[in-house]
């Protein structure tokens, strides 16, 4: 993992999830040498406050980054975020705050909430309850790409009906247009819930991405 201690990796769950959902990935990451923290976002099991679909939750991630950076035997220069769905959205928004983040991986993240609102009617009640139309832009990572300096990996299923792949396509295009580093991994038959085989392929891509970007001096 390079010099300076173990690389810190913060894992973020999706909507209606919690840190315990991430135990499998956390154990694999730990076995690969990462100092891993699975975080329950505000409003979910183990965390106080109310969920807000990415408004203040990125601030909680920044606080977790500060906490991880003070742990002994970790390399605070090489902190990485990995999030799924809402967690991927929050990871990208946290990166836009320009903390000390070396890499971000987002699985099937909502990135343009107004476009998502229009494309998936089933999501409208969720978005109306949590933020309302006026709150969609501030929660949309696609509008914050200019502030994201970390390399980004976007993972998506081509048949995802919950968060359409167009959300990743739009984010990738916006990042490239701003000269940012971005990679994608698309599971051709993947939905919003990967099979174990799809998860295994995505994990290989994830750990390859992390090794390449976190081993930089």
URGIDA-V753102 format. One line per field, one symbol per residue. ss: DSSP state (2 for helix, 1 for strand, 0 for the rest). psi: psi as a letter, one per 40 degrees, with the letter a starting at -180 (. if undefined). burial: 1 if it has 16 or more other ideal C-beta (glycine too) atoms within 10 Angstrom, else 0. Layout:
ss->???
psi->???
burial->???
This chain:
ss->0000011111110000002222222222222000111110000000000000000022222222222220000111111111110222222222220000111111100000222222202222222222002220222022202220001111111000000002222222222220000111111000000002222222222222222222000
psi->eaieaihhhhhhiaheaiddeedddddddddeeihhhhhhiheihehiaiiefecedddddddddddddeiifigeefhihhihbddddddddddeefaghdihhhhfihdgdddddddgdeeddddddddideeddeehddeeddeheiihhhhihdfhedgidddddddddddddefihiiihhhdeiaehiiddddddddddddddddddeei.
burial->1000111111111110111011001100100001111111111100000011111011011001100100000111111111111111111111110010111111111111101110010010001001100011001111111001011111111001011110111111011000010110101001010100011011100100110011000
